[in-house]
């Protein structure tokens, strides 16, 4: 099963467009699901659904972007998780078979994949693809401390650390297209949702810096699994002092079994 995690606000038409592209280009619709998070006051989006594949709707309070994606992750059934946007369209027929092949490439299922978004292309993992096993080992793959942005940068940084250690687990597919129809590349009008994100454009810079030590710790944890060594314990993916520095409350922790662990 492949799960697309999709927070949305005020864009039912864009979600419908994305759903249409999924229905058109997916080879195995019974093995794909979308986990949709909709704000409780966004009533125009409450009935979004598909007759072609499974859609799970979460209707709840406004959260941080990390909170949205974490809530979607909790409801997902997939062995593969993809962070999706409502301004994204899947263009490649059989994309789901390509993702399954990626998931089968590594026996330990530790990888970060991404498609060509026709905007940032290979430079940036706009829509990160990871296995459930990778997410579990990260402990908190989509930290709620990130209010609006930087989750993709956060994940890319972790896997760049693996690359630096001699294990290249990043996979980019130029011929697999998840097009990002963003206003900055002239493919969409500027709307209220873009305005909200842009108003907090630099809000997550200090968060990214504050979580540097955490990224180092979880990268070491992934390396220990890749090397078939004792698994490094990560007590809390986002340290408590980080929450204090950011002046926000920590979220409820995900109850994830990390598998066998041992301390050094």
C-alpha positions, -999 to 999 in steps of 0.1 A, spaced: 0 0 0 12 35 -9 -2 64 13 -2 100 2 -3 123 31 -23 154 21 -30 184 43 -52 209 25 -70 242 31 -94 262 9 -86 243 -23 -112 217 -30 -108 222 -67 -71 215 -66 -76 184 -45 -101 172 -71 -76 178 -98 -50 158 -79 -75 130 -73 -82 129 -110 -45 125 -118 -42 97 -93 -72 79 -108 -59 83 -143 -23 73 -138 -23 47 -111 -20 10 -122 -32 -5 -89 -58 18 -74 -67 -7 -46 -31 -3 -33 -32 35 -30 -48 57 -4 -49 94 4 -50 106 40 -65 140 38 -64 165 67 -89 193 65 -93 222 90 -127 220 108 -136 255 96 -129 246 59 -164 232 53 -161 234 15 -135 206 17 -152 183 42 -168 161 16 -138 155 -6 -136 119 -17 -129 95 -45 -148 66 -60 -116 52 -74 -93 48 -44 -94 49 -6 -96 84 10 -94 89 47 -106 123 59 -93 138 91 -113 169 101 -97 188 130 -82 220 143 -55 239 125 -21 225 132 15 232 122 25 216 89 45 190 108 14 184 130 -8 179 99 15 153 84 20 135 116 -17 132 121 -20 118 85 8 94 92 -10 80 123 -40 71 101 -20 57 71 -19 20 63 8 22 36 43 6 36 54 37 16 45 73 27 46 103 3 42 139 14 18 154 -11 5 189 -18 -28 200 -31 -11 219 -59 6 187 -72 -5 166 -102 8 131 -109 18 130 -146 34 96 -150 13 65 -158 23 36 -136 40 58 -110 29 34 -83 49 6 -98 79 28 -98 75 35 -62 71 -1 -53 103 -9 -72 121 18 -51 108 2 -19 121 -32 -30 156 -18 -39 169 -19 -3 165 -49 19 164 -27 50 139 -2 33 160 28 43 158 54 16 145 89 6 130 91 -29 116 119 -49 101 126 -83 107 154 -108 84 183 -98 92 203 -130 102 232 -107 131 224 -83 137 191 -101 168 172 -88 178 201 -66 152 195 -39 130 166 -27 97 186 -29 75 155 -23 96 131 -1 90 94 -4 100 71 24 92 36 37 72 31 69 104 14 83 124 46 76 96 67 93 96 44 123 134 46 127 133 84 124 108 82 154 93 116 145 96 119 107 75 150 103 83 171 134 54 193 146 79 220 154 79 229 117 50 253 114 49 258 76 80 246 58 114 229 60 102 193 65 116 183 31 148 201 38 150 184 72 147 150 57 171 158 28 197 169 54 194 136 73 200 115 41 228 138 30 245 128 63 241 92 53 256 100 18 285 117 35 291 86 56 293 65 24 257 53 20 238 69 -8 201 62 -1 187 92 -20 169 83 -52 157 109 -77 137 100 -108 138 125 -136 113 106 -156 88 102 -128 68 134 -128 48 148 -98 43 183 -112 43 212 -87 18 237 -101 30 266 -79 24 303 -83 62 309 -82 67 291 -115 36 307 -131 14 277 -129 -12 289 -104 -27 322 -92 -15 336 -58 -42 326 -33 -49 329 4 -32 296 12 0 307 -5 -3 340 13 -5 323 47 27 302 39 46 333 26 37 354 56 56 329 77 83 323 51 112 325 76 94 312 107 110 278 105 146 289 101 153 288 138 135 255 141 157 239 114 188 252 132 175 240 166 170 205 153 205 201 140 215 177 168 184 157 164 191 152 127 226 140 136 212 116 161 186 100 138 212 98 110 234 78 133 204 56 141 198 49 104 235 42 99 235 16 127 207 -2 109 223 0 75 256 -14 90 237 -41 109 249 -28 142 231 -23 174 204 4 169 211 38 184 184 48 208 168 82 201 150 90 233 130 119 219 133 131 183 127 167 193 144 175 226 125 193 253 149 222 254 142 227 217 105 232 224 113 257 251 136 277 228 109 277 201 83 288 228 57 262 217 43 232 234 54 197 224 28 176 206 15 142 217 42 117 209 35 90 183 35 55 198 59 38 174 77 6 181 113 12 168 122 -25 168 151 -40 188 173 -14 204 204 -14 224 226 13 239 263 17 233 
